[in-house]
Amino acid sequence: MARDELALYLVLSPEFGGTRFGPFEGLEVRLGADRERCHIVLPEAFGVAREHCKVIRQGDGGLIVAPSERTAAVFVWKGDARRGQQIQTPTALRPGDRFSLVSPEGARFTIEIAPLPAEVLAQREKKRGRRNNLTAEGFAKEGWRLLLARIWTLGPFGLAARAWYMFTSGALLQPRILIPLAIAAVGYIGTLGSSCAAFKYRLDATKKTDELAECKQREGFGSSGGGLADKSSRKLIAEIVGSSALGAALETQDELSGKIEKHLASVFESQTEYQWLLGEGGDAKGQWIRWREAIGESDSFDPATKVLLPYAAAIPKRSREDWNVQLDVTNKRSCMRGPAMLTFRQARSLGLAPMLDAYRGDETAGFTNDDAGRLKLLTEAAFGANEPPPDQAIGIEESQLASGMEFCLFASGEDERSKMQKALGAFERHFGTNGNAVPETSKNEAPISRLMKLQASDVPGNRYEDNDTPRLDFRNSFVAPLKEEPTKEAILERSAEVIARAVGLPCMMALASPDTVDATFGRSVDPVVCLVLEYKIRHKGQ
């Protein structure tokens, strides 16, 4: 049977009445509570959005189900699946697959592709038989119709007619119209801007040649060249962070940029893992904000580094405890402590005086009352940091983490990681404007190199305090020192993840609750820029 003789039908499950909706011959079927916009209307009391989801019939016969809003819950069952899977992006389905709205127990529809009713086919065939009106009167009527259509669709008449229709129909107030208009407006405003940096360097002839080249590179990257929709993900990332230097550096680093975009996609999909920071508040959020404010108020950091550094401590699922656990650069579960969430190796490399610690998972549950086993774990941790083994009579304490299945063993005593001023002083020495093993802040690579140095401080045997020539030196490049480094991938991944958090977390809050962004993150971000970036990240490669 020809494709144009088939139609889409949506059949409610028996417990909801078994109604068969259709036939739908158009390319899109909308479901929701709005009677004017939706083909299938469901009671708003069910928790259904005004326009909840769409079923799209593609030209090649494929079918797609897509939530109409970020918060619209849609669950799908493919084939004989017993458990529904929630989707947040357009998802391909086949005839016979099912989907529900709001919850897995909500109104469930089965997708059918079936022939059009016989009366519809007969009426269509009858219309085809009337197309033989090749008469002079028929040509005259069609000519007059085309002339009127031409007049009313071109020039001022056409513009006036479209404007009047959008105003009277309410289409002008739809998000699908307002968002492109906002994007276009921002683009036009951007094209009118001019660069003060290039002007400054043209006037100041005494500046060094390499600084002038750096500025021109930033300016070339930062020029608008069109609206937001035309900008690359790298330019949007730089705009959200507020650093053209960061954008210019990323423009030449495809590997790192790809990793940042990968982690951005993960951040946008992982709201629950960052609820401790995006939610109403708590001890962990308060401590992170105080750490971000301490870095922001310091005169030792350049603007981009001030923005990026705090997000190294914005780890997923951070709990209110002083101790947390994440993968280190050797890809092992390691304990982290204090406002900066530093491992023992990082703290030692940056000149702090931490107490030796070791991670204990449930596989070593037998060590709970075994001092020899605990001492063995601490000894292994000391060797992993190129430190001497602990004293046999050392006092050992243990902190149970929020999961209940993980523990941090640590030597008794004062740990400078937990002292905010101590941690801030170490960061100022190593990541500030006069830090060693990092480039001058006038360089485009300056903020990224400082993130790399922070991650590299966790590399066994790489010491930055009181060492003029550390093993990993990022003064001239943040790529060259990693060429022969076994932990290269981990350093790149963790640095990319920090940048992704610095972009994605404020954007998530800006899209959900714009008025609270500044209080949490210390800066405002444009939700329109975030919306465009999120769309590009989600649809990359499509």
C-alpha positions as a printed Julia matrix, in Angstrom:
542×3 Matrix{Float64}:
   0.0    0.0     0.0
   1.29   3.49   -0.88
   2.68   5.53    2.01
   0.21   8.36    1.46
  -2.63   5.88    2.07
  -1.34   5.13    5.59
  -2.0    7.25    8.67
  -0.86   7.46   12.27
  -3.16   6.29   15.07
  -2.6    6.55   18.84
  -4.47   4.04   20.98
  -4.97   4.52   24.72
  -4.39   1.51   26.95
  -7.57  -0.31   28.1
  -7.36   1.0    31.67
  -7.7    4.54   30.26
 -10.63   3.67   28.01
  -8.89   2.21   24.95
  -9.81   5.19   22.74
  -8.25   5.11   19.25
  -7.22   8.6    18.17
  -6.73   9.3    14.47
  -6.21   9.09   11.66
  -3.44  11.72   11.69
  -2.11  12.49    8.23
   0.13  15.43    9.23
   3.8   15.19   10.15
   3.28  16.17   13.81
   0.77  15.2    16.51
   0.84  17.23   19.75
  -0.43  15.95   23.11
  -1.13  18.15   26.13
  -3.7   20.14   28.09
  -4.05  23.09   25.65
  -7.11  22.59   23.46
  -5.97  25.15   20.89
  -2.49  23.75   20.33
  -2.89  20.01   20.85
  -4.44  17.32   18.7
  -5.02  15.06   21.72
  -6.13  16.9    24.85
  -5.64  15.39   28.33
  -6.87  16.82   31.65
  -4.39  19.21   33.24
  -5.21  17.57   36.59
  -3.15  14.57   35.42
  -0.03  16.78   35.64
   0.14  17.19   31.86
   1.83  20.34   30.52
  -0.03  22.66   28.15
   1.95  21.06   25.35
   3.55  17.94   26.79
   5.02  15.98   23.89
   5.0   15.48   20.13
   4.83  12.45   17.88
   6.59  13.25   14.62
   6.11  11.18   11.5
   9.17  11.45    9.28
   9.24  11.41    5.51
  10.98   8.03    5.4
   8.26   6.46    7.53
  10.13   6.71   10.83
   8.5    7.9    14.05
   9.91  10.16   16.77
   8.52  10.98   20.22
   9.89  14.16   21.82
   9.09  16.02   25.08
   7.98  19.56   24.28
   9.61  20.99   27.42
  12.62  20.12   29.58
  10.36  19.35   32.54
   7.77  17.33   30.6
   8.17  13.7    31.71
   7.73  11.12   28.93
   8.32   7.37   29.3
   8.71   4.9    26.4
   8.41   1.14   26.07
  10.18  -0.29   23.01
   9.14  -3.71   21.76
   8.33  -6.07   24.62
  10.0   -3.95   27.29
   8.31  -4.27   30.69
   9.82  -1.17   32.24
   9.38   2.32   30.83
  12.44   4.48   30.22
  12.2    8.24   30.71
  13.42  10.29   27.75
  14.54  13.93   27.63
  15.47  14.13   23.95
  13.73  13.11   20.69
  13.62   9.3    20.55
  12.91   7.03   17.56
  10.05   4.55   17.99
   8.33   1.96   15.8
   4.7    0.95   15.31
   3.68  -1.13   18.3
   5.92   0.77   20.73
   4.25   2.61   23.59
   4.73   5.82   25.53
   3.13   7.5    28.55
   2.99  11.01   29.94
   3.88  12.3    33.44
   4.72   8.87   34.94
   5.0    5.19   33.91
   1.47   4.76   35.33
   0.11   7.71   33.33
  -1.94   7.71   30.15
  -0.2    5.18   27.9
  -0.52   5.25   24.11
   0.34   2.57   21.57
   1.59   3.75   18.17
  -0.13   2.31   15.09
   0.41   2.87   11.38
  -2.73   1.7     9.54
  -4.64   2.43    6.31
  -6.85   5.48    6.06
 -10.61   4.81    6.35
 -12.26   3.75    3.11
 -14.44   6.91    2.95
 -11.34   9.11    3.18
  -9.65   7.23    0.36
 -12.82   7.41   -1.73
 -13.14  11.16   -1.19
  -9.49  11.65   -2.11
  -9.98   9.66   -5.32
 -13.06  11.73   -6.16
 -11.04  14.94   -5.8
  -8.43  13.58   -8.16
 -11.13  13.08  -10.78
 -12.02  16.77  -10.7
  -8.61  17.95  -11.85
  -9.44  17.93  -15.54
 -10.86  21.47  -15.56
  -8.56  22.7   -18.33
 -10.94  25.46  -19.47
 -10.45  29.16  -20.23
 -12.49  30.04  -17.15
 -10.31  27.77  -15.0
  -7.11  29.4   -16.27
  -8.55  32.9   -15.67
  -9.57  32.1   -12.09
  -6.19  30.55  -11.3
  -4.34  33.53  -12.81
  -6.37  35.99  -10.74
  -5.76  33.91   -7.57
  -2.01  33.83   -8.18
  -1.95  37.61   -8.77
  -3.73  38.33   -5.49
  -1.5   35.89   -3.66
   1.55  37.62   -5.11
   0.34  41.04   -4.0
  -0.53  39.96   -0.44
   2.63  37.9     0.18
   5.26  40.35   -1.11
   6.31  43.83   -0.07
   4.55  45.88    2.62
   1.22  44.08    2.1
   2.82  40.73    2.92
   4.66  42.07    5.96
   1.5   43.75    7.26
  -0.59  40.63    6.73
   1.91  38.39    8.56
   2.29  40.86   11.42
  -1.49  41.17   11.79
  -1.92  37.4    11.78
   0.8   36.84   14.42
  -0.68  39.57   16.62
  -4.32  38.48   16.42
  -3.58  34.75   16.67
  -1.26  35.11   19.66
   1.56  33.37   17.75
   3.83  36.31   18.5
   3.8   35.37   22.21
   4.88  31.77   21.67
   8.36  30.63   22.87
   9.13  29.34   19.37
   8.85  32.96   18.13
  10.25  34.85   21.12
  13.41  32.76   21.5
  14.59  33.2    17.85
  13.73  36.91   18.12
  15.82  37.17   21.3
  18.71  35.28   19.69
  18.54  37.52   16.62
  18.43  40.65   18.79
  21.52  39.57   20.74
  23.27  38.8    17.46
  22.51  42.24   16.03
  23.7   43.89   19.24
  26.89  41.83   19.12
  27.65  42.9    15.56
  27.53  46.57   16.66
  30.19  46.06   19.35
  33.82  46.91   18.87
  36.91  45.67   20.64
  38.57  47.88   23.24
  41.44  45.38   23.54
  42.59  45.84   19.93
  42.27  49.64   20.26
  44.28  49.59   23.47
  47.12  47.61   21.95
  47.19  49.8    18.83
  47.64  52.89   21.04
  50.21  51.31   23.33
  53.18  50.77   21.02
  55.45  49.89   23.94
  53.72  46.57   24.57
  55.72  43.47   23.81
  55.16  41.79   20.43
  53.95  38.52   21.91
  51.39  40.31   24.08
  50.07  42.1    21.02
  49.75  38.78   19.21
  47.88  37.31   22.15
  45.43  40.21   22.17
  44.82  39.97   18.42
  44.17  36.25   18.77
  41.6   36.9    21.49
  39.98  39.65   19.44
  39.81  37.47   16.36
  38.13  34.8    18.43
  35.75  37.16   20.23
  34.39  39.04   17.2
  30.73  38.21   16.75
  30.51  37.35   13.05
  26.75  36.85   13.28
  24.11  35.91   15.82
  24.35  33.43   18.67
  23.13  30.57   16.49
  26.17  31.09   14.23
  28.7   30.92   17.07
  30.63  27.75   17.8
  30.34  25.96   21.12
  33.82  27.22   22.01
  32.78  30.84   21.55
  29.66  30.32   23.64
  31.7   28.63   26.4
  34.11  31.58   26.43
  31.19  34.03   26.53
  29.61  32.31   29.53
  32.92  32.19   31.42
  33.57  35.78   30.37
  37.08  35.18   28.98
  38.07  35.64   25.35
  41.52  34.32   26.35
  39.98  30.99   27.27
  38.09  30.9    23.97
  41.19  31.75   21.93
  43.14  28.99   23.67
  40.39  26.42   23.08
  40.2   27.37   19.41
  43.56  25.65   18.87
  42.91  22.67   21.17
  40.51  20.25   19.52
  41.17  17.38   21.93
  40.54  19.42   25.07
  37.53  21.18   23.51
  36.01  17.84   22.61
  36.42  16.62   26.18
  34.84  19.82   27.54
  31.8   19.37   25.28
  31.51  15.71   26.34
  31.54  16.66   30.03
  29.12  19.54   29.37
  26.63  17.06   27.95
  27.09  14.97   31.11
  26.59  18.01   33.39
  23.39  19.0    31.57
  22.08  15.43   32.09
  23.21  15.11   35.74
  21.13  17.61   37.69
  20.59  15.18   40.58
  24.36  14.75   41.07
  24.71  18.51   41.57
  21.54  19.05   43.57
  23.7   19.84   46.59
  24.73  23.05   44.77
  21.69  23.77   42.56
  19.13  23.14   45.3
  17.93  25.25   48.21
  21.17  24.98   50.14
  23.03  23.08   52.81
  26.41  22.78   54.5
  28.19  21.62   51.34
  26.74  24.46   49.26
  27.57  27.05   51.92
  31.16  25.87   52.17
  31.59  25.94   48.39
  30.17  29.48   48.16
  32.57  30.67   50.88
  35.48  29.09   48.99
  34.35  30.72   45.72
  34.04  34.09   47.45
  37.51  33.75   49.03
  39.07  33.16   45.6
  36.98  35.92   44.03
  37.99  38.5    46.64
  41.71  37.74   46.33
  43.88  40.11   44.27
  46.23  37.28   43.29
  44.17  35.7    40.5
  43.32  36.83   36.98
  39.56  37.06   36.19
  39.26  33.79   34.26
  41.14  31.82   36.93
  38.87  33.32   39.59
  35.89  31.91   37.72
  37.32  28.44   36.99
  39.27  27.4    40.11
  36.32  27.01   42.54
  34.66  24.43   40.26
  37.46  21.94   40.94
  35.73  21.56   44.32
  32.21  21.37   42.82
  32.42  17.59   42.54
  29.34  15.45   41.81
  27.39  14.23   44.84
  29.5   16.29   47.24
  28.23  15.68   50.76
  28.26  17.97   53.76
  31.03  15.91   55.39
  34.57  17.25   55.5
  35.65  14.13   53.59
  34.54  13.16   50.08
  35.76  10.59   47.54
  36.46  10.89   43.81
  38.82   9.36   41.24
  42.34  10.79   41.33
  44.65  11.15   38.29
  45.74   7.53   38.7
  42.05   6.56   38.34
  41.83   5.24   41.9
  39.23   6.17   44.48
  40.9    8.72   46.75
  39.87  10.75   49.75
  39.51  14.53   49.37
  39.23  17.05   52.17
  38.57  20.69   52.94
  36.94  23.55   51.03
  39.18  22.96   47.98
  38.56  19.18   48.0
  42.29  18.3    47.83
  43.83  14.83   47.93
  46.81  14.17   50.21
  49.21  14.26   47.24
  47.8   17.57   45.99
  48.09  19.18   49.4
  51.72  18.03   49.83
  52.65  19.19   46.33
  51.16  22.65   46.99
  52.99  23.08   50.29
  50.21  22.32   52.78
  50.68  20.07   55.82
  47.94  17.43   55.49
  47.5   14.34   57.61
  48.12  11.09   55.76
  44.88   9.44   54.6
  43.75   6.34   52.72
  40.51   5.24   51.07
  38.76   2.14   52.37
  35.87   0.61   50.48
  33.6   -2.25   51.45
  36.13  -4.72   50.01
  38.29  -4.0    53.07
  35.45  -4.11   55.58
  37.51  -6.52   57.7
  39.82  -3.64   58.62
  37.17  -2.06   60.85
  38.8   -3.41   64.02
  42.17  -4.3    62.52
  44.84  -1.7    63.31
  47.42  -3.62   61.29
  45.16  -3.54   58.24
  44.54   0.18   58.64
  48.25   0.85   59.01
  48.9   -1.15   55.85
  46.47   1.03   53.87
  48.09   4.22   55.18
  51.56   2.85   54.37
  50.51   2.1    50.78
  49.08   5.62   50.49
  52.38   7.09   51.75
  54.4    5.15   49.17
  51.97   6.3    46.46
  52.8    9.9    47.38
  56.58   9.27   47.64
  56.37   9.84   51.39
  58.06   7.83   54.17
  55.89   5.2    55.86
  53.93   6.27   58.95
  55.11   5.54   62.44
  53.89   2.2    63.79
  52.38   3.94   66.82
  50.47   6.52   64.79
  46.92   7.32   65.89
  44.41   6.33   63.2
  40.87   7.68   62.87
  38.11   6.77   60.44
  35.3    8.78   58.81
  32.31   7.03   57.27
  31.07   8.73   54.12
  27.48   9.44   53.11
  27.2    6.26   51.04
  27.7    4.2    54.2
  29.95   1.78   52.27
  33.06   3.96   51.97
  35.5    5.26   54.58
  38.47   7.58   54.84
  41.23   6.49   57.22
  43.49   9.28   58.42
  46.26   9.94   60.88
  45.2   11.88   63.95
  46.2   15.55   64.06
  45.59  18.92   62.46
  45.11  18.92   58.68
  45.75  22.21   56.85
  43.42  21.17   54.04
  40.53  21.98   56.37
  41.81  25.53   57.01
  40.37  27.86   54.36
  43.03  30.55   54.78
  45.81  27.97   54.54
  44.29  26.48   51.38
  43.75  29.94   49.88
  47.38  30.9    50.59
  48.6   27.78   48.76
  46.35  28.56   45.79
  47.59  32.16   45.67
  51.22  31.02   45.63
  50.78  28.44   42.9
  47.9   29.7    40.73
  48.17  33.44   41.27
  49.78  36.0    38.96
  53.27  35.11   40.25
  52.84  31.34   40.39
  55.65  29.09   39.21
  55.31  26.57   36.35
  52.44  28.56   34.79
  52.48  31.27   32.07
  51.94  34.98   32.66
  48.3   35.98   32.91
  48.56  37.92   29.63
  48.84  34.59   27.79
  45.71  32.99   26.39
  46.7   29.64   27.92
  47.05  31.11   31.44
  43.7   29.96   32.95
  43.82  26.47   31.39
  47.46  26.0    32.45
  46.51  26.75   36.05
  43.78  24.11   35.97
  46.27  21.65   34.48
  48.76  22.44   37.25
  46.1   21.83   39.91
  45.34  18.39   38.46
  49.05  17.65   37.88
  49.75  18.35   41.57
  48.09  14.96   42.17
  50.67  13.11   40.0
  52.93  10.91   42.18
  56.4   12.43   42.45
  55.42  15.82   40.97
  56.15  18.44   43.62
  55.56  22.2    43.14
  56.43  23.67   46.54
  60.11  24.72   46.89
  60.91  23.28   43.46
  62.06  25.54   40.63
  61.88  22.75   38.04
  58.88  20.49   38.77
  58.34  17.42   36.66
  55.36  18.98   34.86
  56.01  22.61   33.89
  53.22  24.45   32.03
  54.97  27.82   31.53
  55.37  27.48   27.77
  52.54  25.09   26.92
  49.91  23.01   28.65
  50.17  20.32   25.97
  53.91  19.65   25.6
  54.55  18.57   29.25
  51.89  15.87   28.95
  53.2   14.13   25.81
  55.1   11.41   27.7
  53.05  11.62   30.9
  51.14   8.39   31.79
  48.43  10.4    33.57
  47.89  12.71   30.55
  44.35  11.5    29.83
  43.26  11.86   33.45
  44.69  15.39   33.72
  42.97  16.45   30.5
  39.66  14.83   31.53
  39.6   16.4    34.98
  40.59  19.84   33.67
  37.88  19.61   31.0
  35.35  18.56   33.63
  36.17  21.63   35.75
  35.59  23.95   32.78
  32.37  22.11   31.93
  31.08  22.62   35.49
  32.0   26.33   35.37
  29.79  26.64   32.28
  27.06  24.05   32.8
  26.14  24.58   36.46
  25.42  28.35   36.21
  23.57  27.68   32.94
  21.35  25.04   34.52
  20.38  27.48   37.27
  19.96  30.37   34.79
  17.49  28.31   32.73
  15.55  27.18   35.81
  15.81  30.15   38.21
  17.69  33.15   36.73
  17.3   35.32   39.84
  19.38  32.97   42.01
  22.45  32.57   39.76
  24.44  35.52   41.1
  23.94  34.55   44.77
  25.29  31.04   44.19
  27.9   31.53   41.47
  28.93  35.14   41.97
  28.17  36.15   38.4
  25.22  36.38   36.04
  24.95  34.44   32.79
  22.69  35.08   29.83
  20.03  32.31   29.73
  19.65  32.78   25.96
  23.36  32.04   25.44
  22.97  29.0    27.73
  19.93  27.81   25.79
  21.79  28.0    22.47
  24.85  26.23   23.92
  22.77  23.45   25.45
  20.98  22.91   22.13
  24.32  22.72   20.27
  25.78  20.28   22.81
  22.7   18.02   22.79
  22.48  17.99   18.97
  26.2   17.78   18.22
  26.83  15.57   15.21
  23.17  15.46   14.13
